[in-house]
Amino acid sequence: MSDDALPALFREGLALLGVVAGPLFGVLLVVSLVVGVLQSVTQVQEPAVGAVPRLLTVVLTVMAGGGWMMDRLAAFLRSAIERLGDRGF
């Protein structure tokens, strides 16, 4: 393992984090925009009205894609441990 392998592993981990968290943040952004527009139109500024749909969206998205997310993260962790083990850490 070369000297630049650790920074490369870090960059790969950050890229994976973006790939795994991207769908969750995308769905959450859309729901937040829709809830924000509805709250503005109806002039209902109750915090629970905005929090409940966002929380429900996060739960449903994790239920739908959580297996895929965990598979990707587990594969990266397995690979990282093997690569760090080769280095002698």
N, CA, C and O atoms as CSV, one atom per row, in Angstrom:
chain,resi,resn,atom,element,x,y,z
A,1,MET,N,N,0.852,-1.166,0.000
A,1,MET,CA,C,0.000,0.000,0.000
A,1,MET,C,C,0.903,1.237,0.000
A,1,MET,O,O,1.817,1.340,0.819
A,2,SER,N,N,0.654,2.150,-0.895
A,2,SER,CA,C,1.504,3.321,-1.018
A,2,SER,C,C,1.158,4.372,0.025
A,2,SER,O,O,0.183,4.236,0.764
A,3,ASP,N,N,1.979,5.432,0.076
A,3,ASP,CA,C,1.783,6.492,1.065
A,3,ASP,C,C,0.515,7.300,0.818
A,3,ASP,O,O,-0.050,7.857,1.759
A,4,ASP,N,N,0.067,7.372,-0.406
A,4,ASP,CA,C,-1.133,8.154,-0.702
A,4,ASP,C,C,-2.416,7.305,-0.629
A,4,ASP,O,O,-3.488,7.764,-1.024
A,5,ALA,N,N,-2.302,6.091,-0.133
A,5,ALA,CA,C,-3.467,5.212,-0.060
A,5,ALA,C,C,-4.460,5.659,1.013
A,5,ALA,O,O,-5.669,5.531,0.821
A,6,LEU,N,N,-3.974,6.175,2.124
A,6,LEU,CA,C,-4.871,6.615,3.185
A,6,LEU,C,C,-5.702,7.828,2.757
A,6,LEU,O,O,-6.913,7.825,2.976
A,7,PRO,N,N,-5.108,8.859,2.159
A,7,PRO,CA,C,-5.948,9.948,1.645
A,7,PRO,C,C,-6.910,9.489,0.546
A,7,PRO,O,O,-8.024,10.001,0.442
A,8,ALA,N,N,-6.484,8.531,-0.267
A,8,ALA,CA,C,-7.377,8.009,-1.305
A,8,ALA,C,C,-8.552,7.267,-0.676
A,8,ALA,O,O,-9.680,7.369,-1.156
A,9,LEU,N,N,-8.293,6.530,0.384
A,9,LEU,CA,C,-9.356,5.831,1.107
A,9,LEU,C,C,-10.325,6.831,1.732
A,9,LEU,O,O,-11.536,6.607,1.727
A,10,PHE,N,N,-9.809,7.919,2.264
A,10,PHE,CA,C,-10.638,8.972,2.835
A,10,PHE,C,C,-11.520,9.610,1.766
A,10,PHE,O,O,-12.712,9.819,1.988
A,11,ARG,N,N,-10.937,9.922,0.604
A,11,ARG,CA,C,-11.720,10.499,-0.501
A,11,ARG,C,C,-12.797,9.534,-0.970
A,11,ARG,O,O,-13.923,9.945,-1.254
A,12,GLU,N,N,-12.459,8.258,-1.052
A,12,GLU,CA,C,-13.436,7.253,-1.462
A,12,GLU,C,C,-14.583,7.159,-0.454
A,12,GLU,O,O,-15.743,6.999,-0.834
A,13,GLY,N,N,-14.248,7.260,0.824
A,13,GLY,CA,C,-15.273,7.237,1.865
A,13,GLY,C,C,-16.201,8.443,1.784
A,13,GLY,O,O,-17.413,8.305,1.947
A,14,LEU,N,N,-15.646,9.611,1.535
A,14,LEU,CA,C,-16.480,10.804,1.390
A,14,LEU,C,C,-17.374,10.723,0.156
A,14,LEU,O,O,-18.531,11.141,0.193
A,15,ALA,N,N,-16.839,10.187,-0.931
A,15,ALA,CA,C,-17.662,10.020,-2.135
A,15,ALA,C,C,-18.786,9.029,-1.890
A,15,ALA,O,O,-19.911,9.250,-2.336
A,16,LEU,N,N,-18.503,7.952,-1.194
A,16,LEU,CA,C,-19.530,6.977,-0.863
A,16,LEU,C,C,-20.598,7.586,0.040
A,16,LEU,O,O,-21.788,7.314,-0.124
A,17,LEU,N,N,-20.173,8.401,0.983
A,17,LEU,CA,C,-21.121,9.085,1.850
A,17,LEU,C,C,-22.071,9.959,1.044
A,17,LEU,O,O,-23.265,10.005,1.336
A,18,GLY,N,N,-21.559,10.647,0.040
A,18,GLY,CA,C,-22.414,11.454,-0.829
A,18,GLY,C,C,-23.382,10.607,-1.633
A,18,GLY,O,O,-24.539,10.987,-1.815
A,19,VAL,N,N,-22.920,9.467,-2.113
A,19,VAL,CA,C,-23.780,8.584,-2.907
A,19,VAL,C,C,-24.879,7.973,-2.042
A,19,VAL,O,O,-26.029,7.864,-2.470
A,20,VAL,N,N,-24.519,7.578,-0.831
A,20,VAL,CA,C,-25.501,6.934,0.051
A,20,VAL,C,C,-26.490,7.952,0.620
A,20,VAL,O,O,-27.682,7.665,0.728
A,21,ALA,N,N,-26.007,9.126,0.980
A,21,ALA,CA,C,-26.881,10.134,1.589
A,21,ALA,C,C,-27.623,10.965,0.547
A,21,ALA,O,O,-28.604,11.629,0.883
A,22,GLY,N,N,-27.187,10.944,-0.687
A,22,GLY,CA,C,-27.805,11.758,-1.738
A,22,GLY,C,C,-29.293,11.526,-1.920
A,22,GLY,O,O,-30.061,12.488,-1.909
A,23,PRO,N,N,-29.728,10.285,-2.088
A,23,PRO,CA,C,-31.171,10.054,-2.252
A,23,PRO,C,C,-31.992,10.502,-1.044
A,23,PRO,O,O,-33.090,11.037,-1.195
A,24,LEU,N,N,-31.460,10.281,0.136
A,24,LEU,CA,C,-32.169,10.691,1.347
A,24,LEU,C,C,-32.323,12.207,1.402
A,24,LEU,O,O,-33.409,12.714,1.681
A,25,PHE,N,N,-31.247,12.922,1.138
A,25,PHE,CA,C,-31.311,14.377,1.156
A,25,PHE,C,C,-32.150,14.927,0.008
A,25,PHE,O,O,-32.825,15.945,0.166
A,26,GLY,N,N,-32.113,14.265,-1.140
A,26,GLY,CA,C,-32.932,14.713,-2.268
A,26,GLY,C,C,-34.415,14.615,-1.979
A,26,GLY,O,O,-35.169,15.557,-2.224
A,27,VAL,N,N,-34.829,13.476,-1.457
A,27,VAL,CA,C,-36.245,13.294,-1.114
A,27,VAL,C,C,-36.645,14.258,-0.006
A,27,VAL,O,O,-37.732,14.834,-0.043
A,28,LEU,N,N,-35.779,14.433,0.968
A,28,LEU,CA,C,-36.067,15.344,2.061
A,28,LEU,C,C,-36.169,16.788,1.584
A,28,LEU,O,O,-36.989,17.550,2.095
A,29,LEU,N,N,-35.356,17.167,0.622
A,29,LEU,CA,C,-35.417,18.510,0.059
A,29,LEU,C,C,-36.745,18.757,-0.641
A,29,LEU,O,O,-37.363,19.806,-0.461
A,30,VAL,N,N,-37.180,17.790,-1.440
A,30,VAL,CA,C,-38.451,17.941,-2.153
A,30,VAL,C,C,-39.612,18.045,-1.172
A,30,VAL,O,O,-40.477,18.908,-1.321
A,31,VAL,N,N,-39.635,17.179,-0.184
A,31,VAL,CA,C,-40.724,17.208,0.804
A,31,VAL,C,C,-40.686,18.515,1.590
A,31,VAL,O,O,-41.735,19.099,1.862
A,32,SER,N,N,-39.521,18.973,1.952
A,32,SER,CA,C,-39.412,20.227,2.697
A,32,SER,C,C,-39.908,21.408,1.879
A,32,SER,O,O,-40.573,22.298,2.409
A,33,LEU,N,N,-39.587,21.421,0.589
A,33,LEU,CA,C,-40.080,22.498,-0.266
A,33,LEU,C,C,-41.590,22.470,-0.386
A,33,LEU,O,O,-42.235,23.517,-0.317
A,34,VAL,N,N,-42.163,21.297,-0.564
A,34,VAL,CA,C,-43.620,21.172,-0.686
A,34,VAL,C,C,-44.293,21.587,0.619
A,34,VAL,O,O,-45.279,22.323,0.598
A,35,VAL,N,N,-43.773,21.125,1.748
A,35,VAL,CA,C,-44.360,21.491,3.043
A,35,VAL,C,C,-44.215,22.995,3.281
A,35,VAL,O,O,-45.143,23.634,3.777
A,36,GLY,N,N,-43.074,23.555,2.937
A,36,GLY,CA,C,-42.863,24.989,3.111
A,36,GLY,C,C,-43.824,25.818,2.282
A,36,GLY,O,O,-44.363,26.816,2.761
A,37,VAL,N,N,-44.042,25.407,1.038
A,37,VAL,CA,C,-44.998,26.120,0.183
A,37,VAL,C,C,-46.413,25.989,0.737
A,37,VAL,O,O,-47.155,26.970,0.784
A,38,LEU,N,N,-46.786,24.787,1.157
A,38,LEU,CA,C,-48.122,24.601,1.728
A,38,LEU,C,C,-48.302,25.408,3.011
A,38,LEU,O,O,-49.376,25.964,3.242
A,39,GLN,N,N,-47.280,25.481,3.838
A,39,GLN,CA,C,-47.381,26.279,5.054
A,39,GLN,C,C,-47.492,27.761,4.730
A,39,GLN,O,O,-48.210,28.492,5.410
A,40,SER,N,N,-46.800,28.201,3.715
A,40,SER,CA,C,-46.892,29.609,3.326
A,40,SER,C,C,-48.256,29.946,2.745
A,40,SER,O,O,-48.819,31.001,3.040
A,41,VAL,N,N,-48.784,29.060,1.928
A,41,VAL,CA,C,-50.077,29.304,1.299
A,41,VAL,C,C,-51.194,29.308,2.336
A,41,VAL,O,O,-52.079,30.163,2.298
A,42,THR,N,N,-51.152,28.360,3.255
A,42,THR,CA,C,-52.224,28.249,4.237
A,42,THR,C,C,-51.959,29.089,5.484
A,42,THR,O,O,-52.835,29.206,6.341
A,43,GLN,N,N,-50.782,29.667,5.599
A,43,GLN,CA,C,-50.363,30.488,6.731
A,43,GLN,C,C,-50.433,29.725,8.058
A,43,GLN,O,O,-50.705,30.306,9.109
A,44,VAL,N,N,-50.187,28.436,7.992
A,44,VAL,CA,C,-50.098,27.602,9.195
A,44,VAL,C,C,-48.611,27.468,9.507
A,44,VAL,O,O,-47.887,26.799,8.769
A,45,GLN,N,N,-48.154,28.078,10.564
A,45,GLN,CA,C,-46.730,28.076,10.895
A,45,GLN,C,C,-46.426,27.205,12.111
A,45,GLN,O,O,-45.487,27.486,12.856
A,46,GLU,N,N,-47.200,26.172,12.313
A,46,GLU,CA,C,-46.986,25.233,13.417
A,46,GLU,C,C,-45.761,24.362,13.099
A,46,GLU,O,O,-45.714,23.749,12.032
A,47,PRO,N,N,-44.775,24.293,13.996
A,47,PRO,CA,C,-43.570,23.491,13.725
A,47,PRO,C,C,-43.864,22.009,13.510
A,47,PRO,O,O,-43.187,21.365,12.709
A,48,ALA,N,N,-44.845,21.458,14.196
A,48,ALA,CA,C,-45.157,20.032,14.049
A,48,ALA,C,C,-45.672,19.712,12.658
A,48,ALA,O,O,-45.462,18.609,12.153
A,49,VAL,N,N,-46.344,20.671,12.036
A,49,VAL,CA,C,-46.872,20.445,10.685
A,49,VAL,C,C,-45.729,20.227,9.701
A,49,VAL,O,O,-45.871,19.463,8.746
A,50,GLY,N,N,-44.617,20.881,9.921
A,50,GLY,CA,C,-43.468,20.699,9.045
A,50,GLY,C,C,-42.597,19.521,9.432
A,50,GLY,O,O,-41.980,18.894,8.572
A,51,ALA,N,N,-42.542,19.216,10.719
A,51,ALA,CA,C,-41.630,18.168,11.185
A,51,ALA,C,C,-42.153,16.768,10.911
A,51,ALA,O,O,-41.377,15.873,10.574
A,52,VAL,N,N,-43.446,16.567,11.048
A,52,VAL,CA,C,-44.010,15.219,10.891
A,52,VAL,C,C,-43.819,14.674,9.471
A,52,VAL,O,O,-43.372,13.535,9.326
A,53,PRO,N,N,-44.138,15.438,8.415
A,53,PRO,CA,C,-43.899,14.894,7.070
A,53,PRO,C,C,-42.419,14.630,6.782
A,53,PRO,O,O,-42.082,13.669,6.090
A,54,ARG,N,N,-41.546,15.475,7.307
A,54,ARG,CA,C,-40.110,15.258,7.095
A,54,ARG,C,C,-39.636,13.991,7.798
A,54,ARG,O,O,-38.882,13.201,7.230
A,55,LEU,N,N,-40.081,13.805,9.026
A,55,LEU,CA,C,-39.710,12.603,9.770
A,55,LEU,C,C,-40.250,11.356,9.095
A,55,LEU,O,O,-39.541,10.356,8.974
A,56,LEU,N,N,-41.486,11.405,8.658
A,56,LEU,CA,C,-42.096,10.275,7.956
A,56,LEU,C,C,-41.357,9.981,6.653
A,56,LEU,O,O,-41.173,8.820,6.288
A,57,THR,N,N,-40.940,11.024,5.961
A,57,THR,CA,C,-40.190,10.850,4.714
A,57,THR,C,C,-38.856,10.162,4.970
A,57,THR,O,O,-38.469,9.260,4.226
A,58,VAL,N,N,-38.155,10.576,6.010
A,58,VAL,CA,C,-36.866,9.962,6.340
A,58,VAL,C,C,-37.059,8.490,6.681
A,58,VAL,O,O,-36.307,7.636,6.213
A,59,VAL,N,N,-38.063,8.196,7.494
A,59,VAL,CA,C,-38.309,6.810,7.891
A,59,VAL,C,C,-38.643,5.945,6.683
A,59,VAL,O,O,-38.101,4.850,6.537
A,60,LEU,N,N,-39.528,6.425,5.817
A,60,LEU,CA,C,-39.914,5.647,4.628
A,60,LEU,C,C,-38.752,5.473,3.656
A,60,LEU,O,O,-38.587,4.405,3.067
A,61,THR,N,N,-37.952,6.516,3.489
A,61,THR,CA,C,-36.803,6.422,2.582
A,61,THR,C,C,-35.770,5.433,3.108
A,61,THR,O,O,-35.207,4.656,2.337
A,62,VAL,N,N,-35.520,5.457,4.400
A,62,VAL,CA,C,-34.562,4.505,4.983
A,62,VAL,C,C,-35.109,3.087,4.912
A,62,VAL,O,O,-34.356,2.140,4.686
A,63,MET,N,N,-36.421,2.936,5.104
A,63,MET,CA,C,-37.007,1.600,4.974
A,63,MET,C,C,-36.888,1.084,3.542
A,63,MET,O,O,-36.639,-0.102,3.325
A,64,ALA,N,N,-37.066,1.969,2.571
A,64,ALA,CA,C,-37.013,1.553,1.172
A,64,ALA,C,C,-35.583,1.307,0.698
A,64,ALA,O,O,-35.329,0.340,-0.020
A,65,GLY,N,N,-34.649,2.170,1.092
A,65,GLY,CA,C,-33.293,2.058,0.572
A,65,GLY,C,C,-32.245,1.699,1.593
A,65,GLY,O,O,-31.053,1.709,1.286
A,66,GLY,N,N,-32.664,1.380,2.803
A,66,GLY,CA,C,-31.705,1.095,3.868
A,66,GLY,C,C,-30.833,-0.112,3.601
A,66,GLY,O,O,-29.653,-0.117,3.950
A,67,GLY,N,N,-31.406,-1.142,2.981
A,67,GLY,CA,C,-30.620,-2.335,2.655
A,67,GLY,C,C,-29.508,-2.024,1.681
A,67,GLY,O,O,-28.375,-2.478,1.840
A,68,TRP,N,N,-29.847,-1.241,0.665
A,68,TRP,CA,C,-28.842,-0.842,-0.326
A,68,TRP,C,C,-27.765,0.014,0.322
A,68,TRP,O,O,-26.576,-0.163,0.057
A,69,MET,N,N,-28.192,0.951,1.181
A,69,MET,CA,C,-27.233,1.817,1.871
A,69,MET,C,C,-26.282,0.996,2.734
A,69,MET,O,O,-25.071,1.215,2.711
A,70,MET,N,N,-26.827,0.056,3.491
A,70,MET,CA,C,-25.996,-0.765,4.365
A,70,MET,C,C,-25.069,-1.676,3.582
A,70,MET,O,O,-23.933,-1.904,3.999
A,71,ASP,N,N,-25.533,-2.203,2.454
A,71,ASP,CA,C,-24.668,-3.044,1.619
A,71,ASP,C,C,-23.471,-2.253,1.115
A,71,ASP,O,O,-22.338,-2.733,1.156
A,72,ARG,N,N,-23.729,-1.032,0.638
A,72,ARG,CA,C,-22.638,-0.189,0.131
A,72,ARG,C,C,-21.655,0.167,1.244
A,72,ARG,O,O,-20.442,0.075,1.059
A,73,LEU,N,N,-22.176,0.572,2.392
A,73,LEU,CA,C,-21.305,0.948,3.507
A,73,LEU,C,C,-20.525,-0.250,4.046
A,73,LEU,O,O,-19.350,-0.119,4.389
A,74,ALA,N,N,-21.169,-1.414,4.124
A,74,ALA,CA,C,-20.489,-2.612,4.610
A,74,ALA,C,C,-19.383,-3.047,3.654
A,74,ALA,O,O,-18.306,-3.452,4.092
A,75,ALA,N,N,-19.644,-2.965,2.357
A,75,ALA,CA,C,-18.617,-3.329,1.380
A,75,ALA,C,C,-17.419,-2.385,1.476
A,75,ALA,O,O,-16.271,-2.818,1.381
A,76,PHE,N,N,-17.693,-1.094,1.665
A,76,PHE,CA,C,-16.595,-0.141,1.803
A,76,PHE,C,C,-15.808,-0.407,3.082
A,76,PHE,O,O,-14.578,-0.375,3.067
A,77,LEU,N,N,-16.498,-0.666,4.178
A,77,LEU,CA,C,-15.820,-0.924,5.439
A,77,LEU,C,C,-14.957,-2.186,5.350
A,77,LEU,O,O,-13.829,-2.213,5.844
A,78,ARG,N,N,-15.498,-3.225,4.715
A,78,ARG,CA,C,-14.736,-4.458,4.539
A,78,ARG,C,C,-13.472,-4.193,3.719
A,78,ARG,O,O,-12.388,-4.668,4.057
A,79,SER,N,N,-13.628,-3.432,2.646
A,79,SER,CA,C,-12.494,-3.100,1.784
A,79,SER,C,C,-11.472,-2.235,2.530
A,79,SER,O,O,-10.265,-2.441,2.404
A,80,ALA,N,N,-11.963,-1.277,3.298
A,80,ALA,CA,C,-11.057,-0.396,4.036
A,80,ALA,C,C,-10.269,-1.167,5.081
A,80,ALA,O,O,-9.071,-0.939,5.245
A,81,ILE,N,N,-10.925,-2.073,5.786
A,81,ILE,CA,C,-10.228,-2.864,6.798
A,81,ILE,C,C,-9.165,-3.746,6.147
A,81,ILE,O,O,-8.062,-3.884,6.676
A,82,GLU,N,N,-9.493,-4.339,5.010
A,82,GLU,CA,C,-8.507,-5.176,4.310
A,82,GLU,C,C,-7.305,-4.343,3.852
A,82,GLU,O,O,-6.154,-4.753,4.003
A,83,ARG,N,N,-7.598,-3.156,3.286
A,83,ARG,CA,C,-6.506,-2.316,2.814
A,83,ARG,C,C,-5.653,-1.779,3.968
A,83,ARG,O,O,-4.430,-1.697,3.855
A,84,LEU,N,N,-6.302,-1.417,5.074
A,84,LEU,CA,C,-5.535,-0.937,6.229
A,84,LEU,C,C,-4.766,-2.090,6.879
A,84,LEU,O,O,-3.671,-1.884,7.403
A,85,GLY,N,N,-5.327,-3.295,6.849
A,85,GLY,CA,C,-4.627,-4.457,7.382
A,85,GLY,C,C,-3.358,-4.767,6.594
A,85,GLY,O,O,-2.349,-5.184,7.162
A,86,ASP,N,N,-3.421,-4.558,5.280
A,86,ASP,CA,C,-2.232,-4.774,4.441
A,86,ASP,C,C,-1.142,-3.773,4.776
A,86,ASP,O,O,0.044,-4.058,4.610
A,87,ARG,N,N,-1.541,-2.609,5.242
A,87,ARG,CA,C,-0.567,-1.566,5.554
A,87,ARG,C,C,0.109,-1.812,6.901
A,87,ARG,O,O,1.228,-1.351,7.122
A,88,GLY,N,N,-0.551,-2.526,7.791
A,88,GLY,CA,C,0.055,-2.855,9.062
A,88,GLY,C,C,-0.416,-1.987,10.212
A,88,GLY,O,O,0.275,-1.871,11.224
A,89,PHE,N,N,-1.582,-1.376,10.071
A,89,PHE,CA,C,-2.089,-0.531,11.171
A,89,PHE,C,C,-2.630,-1.416,12.235
A,89,PHE,O,O,-3.111,-0.929,13.258
